[in-house]
């Protein structure tokens, strides 16, 4: 299980500095947050450089492109996804609600790349956590859409919401199930022990990309505490 740092620094210099401090983490490059076509200042050449820098350092990178200044699943958004893959990304995130033509264009592009690129199909619900049967249906849909990894992130407002998300790890397929909000923080910690391929962290409290997300340092501290208690015994 790995920690995945969401990279959202708005400048090329800031992104490269964080990449140099990552260690063994995965990095999710939020192109929509760093690019000058989204909320950041990094131009296309800089975006390419970030992915190449990660690849050269042996750091697995996820290319994620949410809405840009021009919202929607536009041709330019697709081009930036392909740019990330071409420049060395080892994973790509596609939203479950993306049009079939957009999703298939990315899947087809990945299949023609002469190296392994994993597809993450992600579902986000910022209002609530669906009932368990609906969560399971969503997981199945992610894999029907040719996902290697299904990612579900939902608003958690109770212990029961978090419990439903964590129960998804009974499925042996690759799943990342995360709660957003204070009640969901436990899902991000528990994921490290329940089979999730990775869980998301931020570089600092100022760069959180989801409510309930922990910083890299906080998560490392929690994991060290858990690991040390496991060595003590009952």
N, C-alpha and C positions, 0 to 999 in steps of 0.2 A: 504494500500500500504506500502510495506516495502523496506528498503534499503538492498541491497545484497553486502557484501564485498567480493571481489575476493581475496582469500588467496593464495599468491604466494611466501611467505617467504621460502628460501631454507633450513632452519634448523628447527628442531623440537622445539627448544627453542623459536625461533622467531614466529613460528606458534602458540604455546601455549600462548605466551605473548599477541598476537593479539586477540586470542579467549577470553582471560580474560578481554579485554577492549571493547568488542563488544557491550554490552548493549542489545538492542532489535533487532539487525540486523540479517538477514539471512547471512550465509557464504557459498560461493562457494569454495570448496576445489579443487584447480587446481592440481590434483595429478601429472600431467605431469611436472609441474613447481617446485613442492616441492620434488618429489621422486628422489632417487639416480638412478632410471631407466630412468629418464627424465633429467631435468636440475638442480635438487636440490641435497640435501644430506640426505634426510630422508629415512630410510629403511622401509621395509614392516611393522614391528612392530610399528614404529613411525606413519606411515599412519593410521594404525588401532587405535592407541591411540588418534590421532587428532579427528577422527570421534566419538569415544567413549566420549571424553572430551566434544565435542559439544553437543552430545545427553544427557549426564548427566547434562549439564547446561541448557537444554531446548532450545538450539539454533538450529533452522532448518538448515540443511546442504545439499548442492547440491554436488554430486560427479561428477566431470568432468575430463575425461582423454582424452586429445588430443594426438598427436603423441609423443611416447617415443623415446629413442635413436634408437630403432628399429622401424622405421616408419610403418604406416599402421594399419589396424584393426586386430591386432595380437591376438593370444590366450592369451598372457600375459596381453595385454591391457584389454581384457574382464575380466580376473581374477581380475585385480585391480578395475574395476568397481564393480564387485560382492563383493569384499572386503569392499569397501565403503558402499554398501547397507547393507551387513551383520553386519557392525560395527555401524550402526545407521543413515546413511544418510536418509533424508526424501524426497529427490528429486534426480533424475539422469538425466544427459544431454546426449542425443544421437544425433550425427550429422545426418542431413537429407540424406547425401550421403553415410552413412554407408551401407555395404552390408546387404541384407535382413536377412541372417543367423545370423549376429552379432546383428542386432537390435532385432530380434525375441528372441534370447537367453537372452537378457537383459529383454525384456518385460515378457517373460515366468518366469524368475527368480523373477521379481518384483511381479508377480501375485501369486506366491506361498509363499511370505513373509506374515506373520500373522500380518501385520500392513499396514497403508496407506503409499505408496511411490509414489509420483507423477512423471510422465514421461514428460520430456521436450525434444521435438524434435527441433533442432536448425539448422538454415540456416545462413551461413556467406558468404558474397561477399565482398572481399577486393578491388574490382576494381570499382564497380558502384552500384547504386540503380536501380533495374529493374523498368519497367513501372508498373502502378498500377494493371493492370489485371494480370501480372505475379506475383506480390507480393501476390495478393489474391489467386492465384493458389497455390503458395508455402505454404500459411497458410493452405489451404485445405489439401494439401499433408501431412503437419505435423500432422493434426488430423486424416487423413486416416491411418497414421502410428501409431495410438493409443496414440497420445500425450494427456496429460492433459493440457499442456501449449505449445503454439507455440512461438518460439523465432526467430526473424529475426534481424540480425545485418548486415548492409550494409554500404559501403563507400558513404558518402554524400559530394557532391561538390557544392551544391547550395541550396537555400531556397526551391526550388521546390522538390528536393530530400527529404528533411526533411518533407515537407508537405505531400508527398505521404506516407511516413512511418506513420506519425501521423494519417492519415485518416483511417488506419487499425483499429483504436480503435472504429470505428463505429460498428465493429463486436463485439457481446456480449460474444464471447468465450474468454478464457484466452490467452492473447497475450502480448508478450514483444517485442516491436519494437524499435530498437536502431540504431542511426546513428553513424558511425565511422568517425572521423575527426572534425575539428573546426566547420563546418556547422552542425554537428550532435549533438553538445552538448545540444542544445535546446530540442532535442527529449528525452534526458535523464532526463531533468528537467520536461518537460511537461508530461512525463509518470506518474509522481507522482500524477497528477490530472485527467488523462484520462482513468483510469481503469486498468493500468498494475499491475499485482500482485507484481512486484518488479522492481527495476532498479539497475544497477550495479554501485558500487563505489570502489575506491581503498583506501588502508590505507594511502598512501602518493604519492606524485608525482613520487617518484622513483620506485613505485611498480604498476604503471598503467599497465593494461593488454589489453587495447584497446585505440586507438587514440580518443580523445574527451571525455574520461572518466573523471569524477570529483573525487576528494578525498572525503572521508566520511565527514570531517569537512566542506569542501566547500559546499557540498550538503545540509548538515544540516543547514548551515547558510542561503542558498538560500530558503529552505523550510520554515524556521522561518520567513523570510522576507515576503514571499508570504502569509503565514498564518496570519501574523499581519496585512497586508494590506487588507485581506478579512474581518477582524473584523472591519475595519474602515468604510467600505461602499463606495459607489460611490462618 
